[in-house]
């Protein structure tokens, strides 16, 4: 079992920045990839960015050049630095851990609201 706790969401103006954190605990040795996903009202959950244990990253086209995902394996924490935020980035952001055993674990979500 893996437990994930997100933090860092909030209200920000367009063009602003936020950093989300996701701390993992439990069977952390089993985690292969961690990532961020988001779900806006009335829309399906979508990929934001992922990072492997070795540091290989993948981004949704909509956030490339604005968001940066990173992980601190010593702290079992993954981050996403979100810059140049747009109104359409408003969503609940979820952290996900994918294990070598093909299990997925999700955090509880953190709200990001971009509004003037």
C-alpha positions as CSV (number, residue, x, y, z in Angstrom):
1,X,0.0,0.0,0.0
2,X,1.1,3.5,-0.8
3,X,-0.3,6.6,0.8
4,X,-0.1,10.0,-0.9
5,X,-0.7,13.4,0.7
6,X,-0.9,16.5,-1.5
7,X,-0.4,20.1,-0.5
8,X,0.2,23.5,-2.0
9,X,-3.1,24.3,-3.8
10,X,-4.8,27.6,-3.6
11,X,-6.1,30.7,-5.3
12,X,-3.8,32.5,-7.7
13,X,-4.1,35.2,-10.3
14,X,-3.5,34.6,-14.0
15,X,0.2,34.6,-14.7
16,X,1.0,33.6,-11.2
17,X,2.8,30.6,-9.8
18,X,2.1,27.7,-7.4
19,X,4.1,24.7,-6.3
20,X,2.3,21.5,-5.4
21,X,3.8,18.8,-3.3
22,X,3.0,15.1,-2.9
23,X,4.5,13.1,-0.1
24,X,4.4,9.3,-0.4
25,X,4.6,6.8,2.5
26,X,4.1,3.1,2.9
27,X,5.5,0.8,0.3
28,X,7.6,3.5,-1.4
29,X,10.1,1.0,-2.7
30,X,7.4,-0.3,-5.0
31,X,6.8,3.0,-6.7
32,X,7.9,3.2,-10.4
33,X,6.4,6.4,-11.6
34,X,4.7,9.4,-9.9
35,X,2.6,12.0,-11.6
36,X,0.1,14.7,-11.4
37,X,-3.3,14.7,-13.0
38,X,-6.1,17.2,-12.9
39,X,-9.9,17.3,-13.2
40,X,-11.8,20.4,-14.0
41,X,-15.6,20.6,-13.4
42,X,-17.5,18.6,-16.0
43,X,-14.3,17.2,-17.6
44,X,-12.4,14.0,-17.4
45,X,-9.3,13.6,-15.4
46,X,-6.3,14.3,-17.5
47,X,-2.5,13.9,-17.3
48,X,-0.4,16.9,-16.3
49,X,3.0,15.4,-15.9
50,X,4.8,12.2,-14.8
51,X,8.3,11.4,-13.6
52,X,10.0,8.0,-13.3
53,X,12.2,7.0,-10.4
54,X,15.1,7.7,-12.7
55,X,13.9,11.2,-13.5
56,X,12.4,10.8,-16.9
57,X,9.6,13.3,-17.4
58,X,6.6,13.5,-19.5
59,X,4.2,16.5,-19.9
60,X,0.9,17.3,-21.4
61,X,1.2,19.6,-24.3
62,X,-1.0,22.2,-22.5
63,X,1.5,22.6,-19.7
64,X,4.9,22.2,-21.5
65,X,7.2,25.1,-20.9
66,X,5.1,26.3,-17.9
67,X,5.1,23.4,-15.5
68,X,8.1,21.5,-14.1
69,X,7.8,18.2,-12.3
70,X,10.5,17.0,-10.0
71,X,11.0,14.4,-7.3
72,X,13.2,14.1,-4.2
73,X,13.6,10.3,-3.7
74,X,15.2,10.9,-0.3
75,X,12.1,12.7,0.9
76,X,9.7,10.4,-1.1
77,X,8.1,13.6,-2.5
78,X,7.2,14.7,-5.9
79,X,6.6,18.4,-6.8
80,X,5.1,20.3,-9.7
81,X,6.1,23.9,-10.1
82,X,3.4,25.7,-12.1
83,X,4.3,29.0,-13.7
84,X,2.4,31.4,-16.0
85,X,-0.9,29.9,-14.7
86,X,-4.0,30.4,-16.9
87,X,-7.7,30.4,-16.2
88,X,-7.9,27.0,-17.8
89,X,-5.5,25.5,-15.3
90,X,-8.2,25.7,-12.7
91,X,-8.9,22.1,-11.5
92,X,-8.5,19.7,-8.7
93,X,-5.0,18.3,-8.9
94,X,-4.3,14.7,-8.0
95,X,-1.1,12.9,-7.3
96,X,-0.7,9.4,-8.5
97,X,1.8,6.7,-7.8
98,X,2.2,3.7,-10.2
99,X,3.9,0.7,-8.8
100,X,6.0,-2.0,-10.4
101,X,3.2,-4.4,-9.6
102,X,0.9,-2.3,-11.9
103,X,-1.1,-0.9,-8.9
104,X,-2.2,2.8,-8.9
105,X,-2.6,4.9,-5.9
106,X,-4.2,8.3,-5.7
107,X,-4.0,11.2,-3.3
108,X,-7.1,13.1,-2.1
109,X,-6.6,16.0,-4.4
110,X,-5.9,19.7,-4.0
111,X,-7.8,22.6,-5.5
112,X,-6.0,25.0,-7.8
113,X,-8.1,28.1,-8.8
114,X,-6.8,30.6,-11.2
115,X,-8.9,33.7,-11.1
116,X,-8.6,37.5,-11.3
